[in-house]
Amino acid sequence: MIPSDTHPDIERRQIEWFREASAAEKIARSRSLTATAIAASRCAVAEANPQLSPRQALLLWIQLHYGETLAAQLRRLDGDNS
C-alpha cells in the first residue's frame, strides 16, 4: 500500500466520485489534470532558468519532455542556431 496524506474518508469519497463519473467526465478530469501538470512543469522550468526568455524556456521544456531532436527542429524554425 502506498502511504497517503489524504484522510481515509476523503480518499473514499474521491474514489466514489471517480467511479460514479461518466466517461466524458473522466476524460474531462484527465485533460484538466494533464493541463495543470504541464503548466506546473513549464513554470518550474522557467523559474529554474530565469535568464531564458519565455520562448527559450518553452524550448527547454520541449527538449526535456520530447527530446533534443524536436527542440532543435523548432529552434531552426525560429532561426535560433543555439
Secondary structure as GFF3:
##gff-version 3
##sequence-region A 1 82
A	DSSP	alpha_helix	8	20	.	.	.	ID=ss1
A	DSSP	alpha_helix	23	48	.	.	.	ID=ss2
A	DSSP	alpha_helix	54	66	.	.	.	ID=ss3
A	DSSP	alpha_helix	68	78	.	.	.	ID=ss4
###
